[in-house]
């Protein structure tokens, strides 16, 4: 998860609200393979994880052209 959530946290953690931090913490509890499949679009993100923060994470990696 360092590749996905770690890079995002390193770059954006200071600007996150308390609510976004809670959401990030919840995402960190999800199995790595699931989050990777959601970020890459291999699988549909479940509604309860498809938050504004999750979309920020996806956008962050798309803008960085990170190869997953």
Buried (B, 14 or more C-beta within 10 A) or exposed (E): BEBBBEBBBEEBEEEBEEEBEEBBEBBBEBEEEBBBBBBEEEEEBEEEBEBEBBEBBBEBBEEEEEEE
